[in-house]
Amino acid sequence: MSTLFESLRAFREVASERLSAFAHATVPDAPGTRRAGVVLCVLEDEGVPSVVLIKRAYKGRNAGQWGLPGGRVDEGETPERAALRELHEELGLEVDPADLLGRLDDFPASSGFTITPVVVAVDEPGELRPSPDEVHSVHRVTLARLADDGTPRWVPQLDGGRLLQMRLGPGWVVHPPTGAMLWQFREVVLLGRDARVADFVQPDWTRR
């Protein structure tokens, strides 16, 4: 197995190099759209580099859905700052903006949000403190699982398109938008490929 999946230090070095070389796409502002930032936060879970995912609280927007820590951009904020602020508010984890490794493409969600994903690696996160108002549960998926050939599945749709499912464990299936951002992270950062996701099919229930 590549040391990229075994060592946080190795992941940080490779991710920084690949994200620096990646020409991320930025969706321009448009009437009626809002901006959000989310974090692909990599830390060691029992010594194994893993990405943090959450299941959102069963109330409000995106109730009970799988997601990455993050939320809407406040006035005067950048998406990167908003993502790190939300990471702290939702999980009690503080990350210095200087520790950002880079970002992936803006994703135009069918909910009307343009989502900017940023990537960080945290050496000593301490105990995560999820906010019960925003987070139902916290989960971790190893980098090796994300990179596994069997994790992404493509489900044919009636209109001829294909719906991505990131199958991360038993009963754990993540669709776009979150699934799309995880897939691009997998392709660009973990596997060193060029990959775009803006046109990925999104389930109808993500419009809420």
C-alpha positions in Angstrom: 0.0 0.0 0.0 1.3 3.5 -0.8 2.7 5.4 2.2 0.2 8.2 1.1 -2.5 6.1 2.8 -0.4 5.1 5.8 1.2 8.4 7.0 -0.3 11.8 7.6 3.1 13.4 6.8 3.3 11.6 3.4 -0.3 12.6 2.6 0.4 16.3 3.4 3.4 16.4 1.1 1.7 14.7 -1.8 -1.6 16.6 -1.3 0.2 20.0 -1.2 2.1 19.2 -4.4 -1.0 17.9 -6.3 -3.3 20.7 -5.2 -0.7 23.3 -6.1 -0.6 21.9 -9.6 -4.4 21.6 -9.9 -6.1 24.5 -11.7 -9.3 24.6 -9.7 -12.5 26.0 -11.3 -14.3 28.9 -9.7 -18.0 29.5 -10.3 -18.7 33.2 -10.7 -21.2 35.0 -8.6 -24.7 35.1 -10.0 -28.1 36.5 -8.9 -29.9 34.0 -6.6 -26.8 31.9 -5.7 -25.2 31.7 -2.3 -21.7 30.6 -1.3 -20.6 27.9 1.2 -17.3 26.4 2.2 -16.6 22.9 3.3 -13.5 21.1 4.7 -12.0 17.8 3.6 -10.2 17.4 7.0 -7.6 14.6 7.1 -6.4 13.4 10.5 -5.2 10.1 11.9 -7.8 7.8 13.3 -6.1 5.0 15.3 -3.0 5.8 13.4 -4.6 5.7 9.9 -5.1 8.8 7.8 -8.8 9.4 7.4 -11.3 12.0 6.2 -13.9 13.3 8.6 -17.5 13.2 7.5 -20.6 14.1 9.5 -24.2 13.2 9.5 -26.1 16.4 10.0 -28.6 17.0 12.9 -32.2 15.9 12.1 -33.5 19.4 11.9 -33.1 22.5 9.6 -31.4 22.4 6.2 -30.0 19.1 5.0 -31.5 17.3 8.0 -29.9 13.9 8.5 -27.8 14.0 5.4 -24.2 13.0 5.0 -21.9 16.0 4.7 -18.5 17.6 5.1 -18.0 20.1 7.9 -18.8 23.5 6.6 -21.6 26.0 5.9 -22.6 29.3 4.3 -20.2 32.2 3.7 -21.0 35.2 5.9 -20.6 38.8 4.5 -17.0 39.8 4.2 -15.7 36.2 4.5 -13.9 34.1 1.9 -15.1 30.5 1.3 -11.9 29.3 2.9 -12.4 31.3 6.1 -16.0 30.2 6.3 -15.1 26.6 5.9 -12.6 26.8 8.8 -15.0 28.8 11.0 -17.7 26.2 10.5 -15.2 23.4 11.2 -14.6 25.0 14.6 -18.3 25.7 15.2 -19.4 22.2 14.3 -16.6 20.0 15.6 -14.5 22.3 17.9 -11.5 21.9 15.7 -9.3 24.9 15.1 -7.1 25.1 12.0 -4.9 28.0 11.0 -5.6 29.3 7.5 -1.9 29.0 6.8 -2.3 25.2 7.1 -4.6 24.9 4.2 -3.2 22.5 1.6 -5.3 23.8 -1.3 -8.8 23.6 -2.7 -10.8 21.7 -5.3 -13.4 22.9 -7.8 -16.4 25.0 -6.8 -19.4 22.7 -6.9 -22.8 24.3 -8.1 -25.3 22.5 -5.9 -28.9 22.2 -7.0 -29.9 23.8 -3.7 -28.6 27.1 -5.0 -25.3 27.1 -3.1 -21.9 27.2 -4.8 -19.7 25.1 -2.5 -15.9 25.5 -2.2 -14.1 22.5 -0.8 -10.7 23.1 0.9 -8.3 20.4 2.1 -6.4 20.4 5.5 -4.3 17.8 7.4 -4.4 18.1 11.2 -1.6 16.5 13.3 -3.0 16.7 16.8 -6.8 17.4 16.6 -7.5 16.4 20.2 -11.0 15.2 21.0 -13.6 16.4 18.5 -16.6 18.2 20.1 -19.6 18.0 17.8 -22.2 20.6 18.2 -25.5 18.8 18.9 -27.4 21.7 17.1 -25.6 20.9 13.9 -24.1 17.5 14.0 -25.9 14.2 14.7 -22.8 12.0 14.4 -19.1 12.1 13.3 -17.6 9.5 11.1 -14.2 8.8 9.5 -13.3 7.1 6.2 -9.8 6.0 5.5 -7.9 7.3 2.5 -7.4 3.7 1.4 -11.1 3.1 1.4 -11.7 6.3 -0.6 -9.1 5.2 -3.2 -10.4 1.6 -3.4 -11.7 0.7 -6.9 -15.0 -0.6 -5.4 -15.9 2.6 -3.6 -17.5 4.7 -6.4 -20.5 3.2 -8.1 -22.4 4.7 -11.1 -26.1 4.1 -11.2 -27.8 4.5 -14.6 -30.7 7.0 -14.6 -33.9 7.1 -16.8 -32.6 10.2 -18.6 -29.5 8.5 -19.7 -27.2 10.0 -17.0 -25.4 8.3 -14.2 -25.7 8.9 -10.5 -22.5 8.6 -8.4 -22.7 6.7 -5.2 -19.7 6.7 -2.9 -20.1 3.4 -1.0 -18.0 4.0 2.1 -19.2 1.1 4.3 -22.3 -1.0 5.1 -25.3 1.2 4.8 -23.0 4.2 4.2 -23.7 5.6 0.7 -22.9 9.3 -0.1 -24.3 11.0 -3.1 -23.5 14.4 -4.7 -22.9 17.1 -3.8 -20.8 15.6 -0.9 -20.1 12.4 -2.9 -18.9 14.5 -5.9 -16.4 16.4 -3.7 -15.2 13.2 -2.1 -14.8 11.7 -5.6 -12.8 14.6 -6.9 -10.6 14.5 -3.7 -10.0 10.8 -4.4 -9.1 11.4 -8.1 -7.0 14.5 -7.8 -5.4 14.2 -4.4 -5.2 10.5 -3.8 -4.8 9.2 -7.3 -3.1 12.1 -9.1 -5.7 12.3 -11.9 -7.4 15.3 -13.5 -11.1 15.1 -12.8 -14.1 17.5 -12.9 -17.5 17.2 -11.2 -19.6 20.3 -12.0 -22.0 18.3 -14.2 -22.6 15.4 -11.8 -26.2 14.3 -11.4 -27.7 15.3 -8.0 -30.6 13.5 -6.3 -33.9 15.4 -6.2 -33.8 15.6 -2.4 -30.6 17.6 -2.4 -32.6 20.6 -3.7 -34.0 21.2 -0.3 
